[in-house]
Structure formats: structure tokens, C-alpha cells
Amino acid sequence: MTNSIEKKVENTVTQKKKIPVIDCDLHANPRTMNDLLPYLSDYWADFLVDSQWIGVFAGAPAMVTPTRYRKDSISTEGERACSSLSFFKEQVADRYNYAYAIIYPDAVWNLSASSQHGMATAVASAYNDWQIEHWLSKDSTMLGSVVVAAQDPEAAAREIDRVGGHPQIVQVALPSYCPYGGWGNKRYFPIWEAAVRNGLVVTYHVAIKGGLYTDGFETSCFAENQTNNGLAFQAAMSSLVFGGVFETFKELRILFNEGGFGWVPNAMYTMDTHWPMSRREIPWMKRSPSQQIREQMWFGTQPMIEPHNPENAKHVIELADMIGQDKIVFTSDYPHFSFNPPEITFKHFPKEFREKILYKNAVKLFGLPDPMKDNS
């Protein structure tokens, strides 16, 4: 975990010959939640103001998340972190030679935990319109997500079709926890159909347990929470694989963000071990689990594994290599305090592998222009 942006990096990363960076996990936010009001009907605007943007469902996490932000990411007192495009460009994008940043609006992963389907769907739509107007339309290097309320898959599919054709929208945003059942359940097939229909990646981000998120693991501190993030992703991955999602939607591409990647090889090989013994139970599976994962899944770096013993750094590279050098993309998690600066995080990786993680893999996954060719 990196707690500060090092000054010695500041003077070098803006050089033209630096490796370009594509950040696949930027949490841009409205200045206040009331910025979403113009994109809501009068009914839902009044409801959300009265309920202080929480709603009335018991036990679900609030749409306004706790402040786990870098203090220096807040440009003006009273605003939420990363709510200023110009400030983000100055503090991060220009400093670290960003070619693109993919926005996953903060706190929206909690929407799918709401038992109030209509409210969640309305807020998701408002986030999308706000994101397009305040970020995407102002900077072509900012790329966006279709925010959806997954507890209503049919409404989610309609929202994907509504804004998924925007040239800067590149993914559908989902939470790691599932509102009903597992992600391999056929109830969610409309979401996969819409994502494929619009040529979008489906990106899962770690969520906060509560409300409709009944699965998960109790934690007592932030370190334990971060460590257990991968457990929810493992459950999601096995559900997608054994539920036949990848066999049904062979063009579907899925990215896991903020679940790490060190656990992936063990999960792949464990599924491969059990698959042959269960073929009569899951006859729709024609490819091994590991083959499905290597062909249709990608993984973000954050939270990056940073061993205290330098001799163990080689094992991190080996773990990444076991998944596939083309399957890992850079995710910074800005503006959270667990932000990983690209210049510091990958200094121990071989140059070719490092370049793939920092931008080349994202270019292929999201179908983006090669920034090195554009700048040559």
C-alpha cells in the first residue's frame, strides 16, 4: 500500500518517453450527491433528498460510502474526493502520463444491494447521465461505465442499451457480491446479452456487504477486509464458470477489479480438479475452467501484492505469469488511500511484462487506440 505520491517521481513521469498508463479503476464522484438530482424524476429526487441518499431499506450499505480517501485528493472543502476533472488531471493523469482512465463511479456498487429496485435503477441512470456530461464530454481520455442495478436484470439490460453505445463507454459496472443467488444464475443472462450486444466489458468491483448482499465474510479490520476481497471474487468466478455463462456467451469479457490476482491460479486449478468428476452434472461445460478463464477473464492489479522481503518479489511475477501476461491490467483505486502509483508499483517487473500491465493489455481488452502509436 502506498500512502503518498513520491516527489522524486513527480519530476520525471511527465516526460514524453515515459510508458503510457491506462488506469482501469478511477473512482470519480459528484461534488455532492445532489449533483445527481437534475437527472432524476421529481419523485425520486424528493425521495432521495428526504432519505439523505440512503433509502429506507434496512441493513444495506449507504450509497454515500465512508471516507477512505486520500486527503490530498479533495480539491475544495466540502466536495467529495475526485470530483474535479481538472484537479485529477493535474494531480494524477498528467503526472503519471495517463493515456486513458476508466471511471467506475464511487459507491455505485452498493446500488445492487437495495431491495428498492425502482430507486436503484433510477440512481444508476442518473449516475450514467452525470458521468457523460461532467467527465466524458469534457475529456476524450476519460472512459466510462454503464452503472446498473443488477437486482433487476431486465432494467439493467435496458440501461446498457440506452447508454452503452456512447463512444467513451467501455464497460458495465457490477459489484463482487450478488444481490440474488450467484452470478451464474440464468436470471442475470439479460445483462450478459446486453453487454455482448453493445461490445462492452463487464467489470466487477469489490462491494460492501449488506442489504441483498447476504453472502460474504465478516471482518474486524481494514487489513482483514482487503485480504478477504478475493474470496467474494472466487465465489463469483466459480459461479460464472460452472453456471455456463462463458459457454453460453463466448464473446463475453469480464474484468475483476480490486480483488487482487494472487488467488487466481489456485482457484483455476482447483476448479480443473473437480470439473472431470462432475461432467454429468454440468454437461454444458465443454472447456476446462482454466481455459474459460484464460480466454474470457482479466484481472486488475489492485490491491497490489507488495512483499516486505524483496526476495519474494519474484513470486509475485510468477503468480501473474501463471494467469497469463496478457490477462492483468493496471488499476490504481484513486482516490482511495490504497492508491497504487504505477511508477512505484511495478518497478520489479520485467519491462515487457510491465508495459503489458500498464497499458498494452487494456488496449486489447477495451479495443482502444495504442497510445504509443498515437504519440509517435
Stockholm file with secondary structure:
# STOCKHOLM 1.0

chainA/1-376         MTNSIEKKVENTVTQKKKIPVIDCDLHANPRTMNDLLPYLSDYWADFLVDSQWIGVFAGAPAMVTPTRYRKDSISTEGERACSSLSFFKEQVADRYNYAYAIIYPDAVWNLSASSQHGMATAVASAYNDWQIEHWLSKDSTMLGSVVVAAQDPEAAAREIDRVGGHPQIVQVALPSYCPYGGWGNKRYFPIWEAAVRNGLVVTYHVAIKGGLYTDGFETSCFAENQTNNGLAFQAAMSSLVFGGVFETFKELRILFNEGGFGWVPNAMYTMDTHWPMSRREIPWMKRSPSQQIREQMWFGTQPMIEPHNPENAKHVIELADMIGQDKIVFTSDYPHFSFNPPEITFKHFPKEFREKILYKNAVKLFGLPDPMKDNS
#=GR chainA/1-376 SS CCCSCCHHHHTTTTSTTSCCEEEEEECCCCSSGGGGGGGSCHHHHHHHHHTTTSCSCTTCCCSSCCCCBCGGGCCSTTSCTTCCHHHHIIIIITTTTEEEEEECCTTGGGGGGCSCHHHHHHHHHHHHHHHHHHTGGGCTTEEEEEECCTTSHHHHHHHHHHHTTSTTEEEEEEESSCSSSCTTSGGGHHHHHHHHHTTCEEEEECCCCBTTBCCSCCCSSHHHHHHHHHHHHHHHHHHHHHTTHHHHCTTCCEEEESSCSTTHHHHHHHHHHHGGGGTTTCTTCCSCHHHHHHHHEEEECCSCCCCSSGGGHHHHHHHHHHHCTTSEECCCCBTBTTCCCHHHHTTTSCHHHHHIIIIIHHHHHHTCCCHHHHTC
#=GC SS_cons         CCCSCCHHHHTTTTSTTSCCEEEEEECCCCSSGGGGGGGSCHHHHHHHHHTTTSCSCTTCCCSSCCCCBCGGGCCSTTSCTTCCHHHHIIIIITTTTEEEEEECCTTGGGGGGCSCHHHHHHHHHHHHHHHHHHTGGGCTTEEEEEECCTTSHHHHHHHHHHHTTSTTEEEEEEESSCSSSCTTSGGGHHHHHHHHHTTCEEEEECCCCBTTBCCSCCCSSHHHHHHHHHHHHHHHHHHHHHTTHHHHCTTCCEEEESSCSTTHHHHHHHHHHHGGGGTTTCTTCCSCHHHHHHHHEEEECCSCCCCSSGGGHHHHHHHHHHHCTTSEECCCCBTBTTCCCHHHHTTTSCHHHHHIIIIIHHHHHHTCCCHHHHTC
//
